[in-house]
Amino acid sequence: MNKIYIVGIGPGSSDYLTKKAIETVKNSDITVGSERAIKLFDEIQEKISFNVKDLVEKLEEAVELAINGSTVSILSTGDPGFSGVLKTVLRIADEKGFNKENIEVIPGISSLQLAAAKNHIQWDMANVMTFHGRENIEDILPVINNGKTTIALPSRKVKDMAQFLLDNNVNPNRKVTVCERLSYDNEKIVHSTLKEIANSEFTYMCIMIIY
Ligand SMILES: C[S@@+](CC[C@H](N)C(=O)[O-])C[C@H]1O[C@@H](n2cnc3c(N)ncnc32)[C@H](O)[C@@H]1O
């Protein structure tokens, strides 16, 4: 039916999958996503998995399949519009002449939303920032002391981001919370200070909150 759905799958656990995401995948001819994302769905027709290295190639294939008449779901962690695949899919679709009107975004619960919820943060009052896959880390400096809580997807390791802030004269005793692997069985939430976080190891799957 020449349709692409970009489906937000939430932070990782199937508890946070929406009914809409489940139905959309079930009714799609082909679903494209990471192995981890695909595993969340019990009812799925044809599937194509991607990894970090072949992501763009597989997204191009997904758009081609839709051009050739398939209904295609593309899975995106959290919400597709927050450091997700939305921008890349729109670019590829535009390059290939696929009509944007035939692309539908199914929102998902962002890892950032879950981090805010777990820490009782009203996130419309926070500095919400993403440095994922970017090197614009200095954009945090003009807001870090504006009196609001900052919630960020780090660009590098969490400890490197903490060190960057210390190197830029942010108070070493600032309270920091790191939310790691949210919604998974091994979820970890650490409340600490900037100077301690600069000496701690975390995986890449983290949200950093600076109070
Ligand atoms: C490509 S971005 C995707 C963000 C996603 N679109 C969202 O709305 O959550 C991947 C980054 O999101 C964050 N992230 C995704 N899932 C997470 C989780 N379950 N727990 C903590 N951070 C997570 C990490 O910072 C990770 O490096």
The ligand as an ORCA input file, in Angstrom:
! r2SCAN-3c Opt
* xyz 0 1
  C      19.602      6.720     19.249
  S      19.207      7.419     20.806
  C      17.514      7.045     20.802
  C      16.673      7.850     21.748
  C      15.208      7.464     21.611
  N      14.638      7.931     20.382
  C      14.353      7.941     22.772
  O      13.403      8.697     22.568
  O      14.603      7.478     23.907
  C      19.909      6.247     21.895
  C      20.210      6.858     23.255
  O      18.999      6.999     23.977
  C      19.219      6.733     25.355
  N      18.439      5.541     25.723
  C      17.692      4.778     24.908
  N      17.074      3.791     25.598
  C      17.450      3.937     26.891
  C      17.144      3.226     28.091
  N      16.339      2.168     28.094
  N      17.708      3.668     29.240
  C      18.514      4.745     29.259
  N      18.843      5.451     28.144
  C      18.314      5.049     26.973
  C      20.729      6.480     25.524
  O      21.334      7.737     25.809
  C      21.104      6.002     24.126
  O      22.472      6.189     23.867
*
